[in-house]
Structure formats: C-alpha cells, structure tokens
Amino acid sequence: MSLRPLDRPELIELVAGWMARKENYQWLDFGDGAQALTPMWLKILTQRKQTILRVYTSDEFDLPIGVVALDDVDPIFHTARLWAVAGDKSFAARGYATRAASKMLTPGFRELGLHAINTWVVDGNPSIRTVERLNFRYIGRQRQCHYIDGQPHDRLWFDLLASEHAEID
C-alpha cells in the first residue's frame, strides 16, 4: 500500500466520485453544511497549506481505493484533524484505512512537528474501530450535532499525541 498526492485530474475526479456517495458523505462535515466534495473543491483543498490529501492504494494492484487527510493543520498550535474515506468498498474491513491513516500520522508528527491530532466519528459509524486501533483516546462527546436522514447523532471526539503514535504496517 502507498499514499499518493491528488496531483492528477483523474485522481481528483475519482475521489470526488467517492465523496459524492451518500454512504460516504453522510459521515462527514466540511463546514457550512458541506458534506460531499466536488472536484473543484478537492482541487482547492490540494492547494491549501492546512490540508494534506492522499489517496491510498491496494497492495495487490496499486490502484487507488480510498483517501486520507490531515486537515486544519495548524503550525502554531502543532495540531491537525485526521479523516479518511474508503472509496472502493470491495477493500473494506481489510485494514487499509487503518494502515493509510497510520502512514499519514507518521509524517504529521515527524515532519510537520505536530504534537496532537484529533478526529471525530459519528456515533454508530463502524470506523470507530479504526480510531481505536490507531491508539486515539476518547476525549468527549458532542451531542446531537450531526444529522443523517433528518435524525440527530452524536460525534465522538478522539485525540492522539505524538508520543502515543506507533505506525501500523
């Protein structure tokens, strides 16, 4: 598995297609009510210093199967937020998202000098297992702030300090 930048129009289109599916965007929030990311918005994100986006590939075919990001990277406070989307569901539940997130965390801590990275997961989302495998610690619950099909759900917040990270192969 490898991480690759979104540096080609076809990769941006592929990821935008994943992000346009309800099964993916319902768990996300990019602010101002935005959940699905369009190709144009993804292109803008690739040019921001505060966002590092990478597609991750399968082991067997070296094809992009998901996207992982460090967002809201803050060099003054040494913090960022992690998120990931498994785009090709045929590779789900095989540890790819966990490994990709781990590979993204390592340079975040080592190269960017981040001290803490946080993430949140909508209560009921199976990706909570990924967060736990990465050694994130539960830090709180934001109640009834995320709506899916008109129903409120809680967000569970987690963080990870640089000293707690161990890369998963």
N, C-alpha and C positions, 0 to 999 in steps of 0.2 A: 504494500500500500504506500502511496505517496500523496503529498499535498502539493497542489499546483495553483499558481495565481490565476485569477479570472482575467486573463490578458488577451483573450481572443473573442471576437463577436459570437462565435458558435458556442463557446462555454457560457457566456452571459445569457444567450438565448436558452440554453439547456437549463441552467439554474433558474431563470425566470419561469420556465415551464413548471419546474418542480414547485416553486414558490406560489404559483397560481392555483395549485390544487388545494381544495378545502381541507383534505386530510393532513396537509402540512401547515397552511397559513392559520388555521383555527387556533393553533397553539402559540402564535407569535404576536408581537406588538412592536411596531417600529415608530410609534408615536403618531399623534394626530389621527388616530383611528386607522392608520395604515397597517395592513397585515400582509397582503400579497405584495411582492416586489416586482415591478415591471423591469424590462430590460434597461430602460433609460435610468431608472433609479439605481439599479445594480451598477451600471456604468459609473454613475456619480459616486456611489459608495467605494468603488475601486480606486477613486482618485482622492479620497479623504484620508488625512493622516490619522484620524480617530478610528478608522475601520480597516481591519486586515481580513480579507476574504480569501478562502482557499477551497478548491474542490478536492475531495479525496477520491482515490481510485480503488478498484478491486485488486486483490493480489493476483488473480489468475489472468486477467485480460488488460490490466492497466487502463480501464475505462472509468470515467467519472461516474460515481454513484451517489455522491452527497456533497454537501457544502458545510463548512465550519468557519466560524468567525470570532475574532476578538473585536468587540465594538466598544464605543465610548472609551477608547484608550486615552488615559489622562497621564501625561508625563510628569505633571507637578505632584499629583497625589499618588502616582505609581499604581493605578488601578485600571481595570477593564472589566467588560462583561463578555462572557462566552455564550455562544449559541450554535446550534447545529441542526441540519435537516437531512434526513436520509431521503435522497431523491428517488433512487431505484429501490423500491420495496422488496424486490426479489433478493436483495442482500441484507435485509433487516434481520435483527436478532442474531447476528453473527459476529458482533464485536467491532464492526468497522467504525461506527460513530464514536465508540469509546476510544479506540486507538487514534482516530483522527483528532478528537478533542485533546487527547493527551499530547500528541505531536504538536498541536497548536499552543498548548500551555507552556511547553518547554521553552521555545524561543521567547514567549511572552515574559517569562520570568528571567531567563538568562540574558537575552539580547536586548529586550526593551527595558529591563530593570524594574519590571512590575513587582509590587510587593503583595498585592491581593487581587484576586479575580473572583467576580461573583457571577451568579447565574440564577435564574428562576425557572420553575417548572409549574405549569398549571396542574393543580391537584387532579389526579386521575390519569395523567399522561404517563405512559409506560417508560418514557425516557428518564424517569426518576432513578431507575436502576443504573443508568449511565453515570449520572451525577454521583451516586453513591460509590460506584466502582472507582471513580476518579478521586475519591477521598475528600470531596467537598463536604463541608459541615453545614448542617441546618442552622439558620440564624433567625428565621421568623416566617410569619405568615401574613400576607396581605390579603385581607378578607374581601370576598365577593367583588373583585375588581376586574375580572376577565370574563367576557361574555362569549359563550358559544351557543348558537341557536337560540339566542334570547335569554339564556339561563346564566346566572352569575356563578363563577367559580373562583376559588382562592388561588393565589400564587404562592408557592413555597420558595423561599429565598435561601440561597446557599452561598458560602464563600470558601475560598481556598487560599492559604498563604503560600508564598514561595517555599518556605521551609517544610511544607506538608506535601509538596508535589513529588511524585516518583513516576517517571514516564512508563507507560504500559506499551509493551511491544506487540 
